[in-house]
Amino acid sequence: MFTRPDNWNELSPLERRKVRLDAWQNAPVEFVSPEAEANYKERIERLRKIYDMEPHDRPIADPFMGANEYVVRRKGIQGKDIVYNHDKLREPLLEFHREFQPDVSVGVLPYPGKSWDLLDFKLYVWGGQKLSDNSVIQAVEDERMMADEYQDFIADPTAFWLKQYLPRAYGALGPLTMLPDFPRISESVDTIDLLLPFGMPPFQEMLHKMMEAANELMKTLGSVGQTGAMIAAEGFPGMGFNIVKTPFDYLGDTLRGSKGILTDMYRRPDDLLAACEAYVPVLIKAIVGASDRSGAPAALYVLHKGADTFMSKEQFEKFYWPTWKQVMLALYEEGITSYLFIEGSYNQRLEYLAEMPEKSLVCHFDQSDMGPVKEILSDKFIIAGNVPASLMTAGTVDEVRAYCADLVELFEDAPAYIMAHGCYFENTTDEKLRAFLDSVKR
Amino acid sequence: VSKKLVNAIADMREEEALKLAQEMVEGGSEPMAILDAARQAMDIVGQRFEKGSYFLPELMLAGEMMNQITELVKPELAKMPEVKRQGKVVIGTVEGDIHDIGKNIVTFMLDVNGLDVLDLGVNVSPQKFVEAIRDFEPQVVGLSGFLTLAFEVMKETVEAIKAAGLRDGVKIMIGGGQVNEKIQEYAGADAYGKDAMAAVTLAKDWGGG
């Protein structure tokens, strides 16, 4: 939980950023030993200097997202366990940290498989459900907002989410359509409109299911939280993120589907732009709220449909960038750093990122050309990436070592660099992972 | 009119393209003439994609226009003799992966470029590929995968094709997501295609077209 100091309104964006980073860095941890405490402090101080773009002894290597499946799979954990059985992940995760001594911790996302089963969640399929036991999760593309529903979304994105999107995303949440609209009059009848659905048997049945699913969720979060606390107690800090999406990706990935949104760019461009605009204030409020609740200093965007191969530069400039930039600038004002995990390549997009204020971004690249990245962005922002998953799977240890050494050399005189994956490497070897982690150590 | 149709499709003017196609049908144009115009337009779309002025929105919309125009001429088309295709391709997203957007675009581009494509869908097991190769007898096999887990499965699929004694009879191309030359070598495929047009070029070369 992050609490704003009394003088918050007088602080500049970078001062607010510092307050958030201080709170994250100094959050209380119960350590298992003085040695663990010393290691934790050394590690988080180095990471902090990177976030601050201040001089520090060496880059860090971050396995946080890239290796999170591999580190449990190497101990025989199956995909379905990552969705259903979080207790089972604890020992493999602790063992990995003890054995490899990474600069930052590796976490596993708290996928709540049992809650998903209870609510008939449709956005994904997963291991132990419709996928084989060794799979984790995969997204199911579908239209969850129809082409003729743009006006509903634009008028009220939150109401759309609650009454139109959720019933399509969760089979068990159909009765949410019974909820009242914004009250036509807030007098005595308001109570009737509000409570009426709650008196109906299908709605009550849904509420019971939601409570059952929520109880399962609490077990999952409890287990994942305990594992995270144990990893921190042994001396490993986390990167400190909340996960978010850009307005265009939210509309594309979640509501319209790829085919829907890509053809909307021609068929109903004005509706699409208006929907992105309508979503901006809602999204900003949601991210700031989540950052305050969790105390995480950064918002992690996993970027999808704005990449070089998806759309032209002109389309990016028209449809993708303006509303995303608005969101990132608003977060910057709130002292929240935008951590961009840039999937695919962004060779044609670097100058747009360069428009952002200094220290507002961490730019984590997947397949982009790192030479121009260094030249155009590394004075202003923290740079991370881009060890390819293909190399970690099919390359030799020496090839991994050479690739990482080139990155270290390239960013030697940059203010802040994080050695990190391009795409996730779920299938590698201990030797290659060690070569990756050790590449930054002197 | 047919030149106008070519331009309307190639320039992404969907409403105009459909109206023109409708007029041509009503005016008694040969269904093949309408489809030829649409194919010419797809050639232009493909060239613009290769040159980097068109991207996925244009390929998607072109696909939509092509489908709608094919539907329009279908009643007439049923009476026509089958066109000679330039080679056969079996394609699918490998086992464990359910992503199909990239694969569908490749399938569509192969189809409009005159190849006979059997699309096995998503989450296709090595065995299913083997059976399809036996039954359909393609010159080309396309393995698609968006997730990194597909690397291993592509390798297993190539091995299964080999074990079935079918490897020498087919060329195998792979593509999608994080796939590159490194993975081509790892999986034992013959080539990797970075996008749909690369797949068309490969398949045409191998298919004898």
Interface residues (C-beta under 8 A of the other chain):
Chain A: V125 L131 S132 N134 S135 Q138 V140 E141 S258 K259 L262 T263 M265 Y266 R267 T309 F310 M311 S312 Q315 Q367 P388 A389 S390 L391 T393 A394 G395 G422 C423 Y424 F425 E426 N427
Chain B: M12 E14 S53 Y54 F55 L56 P57 M60 L61 E64 G96 D97 I98 H99 D100 I101 L147 T148 L149 F151 E152 G177 Q178 V179 N180 K182 I183 E185 Y186 D195
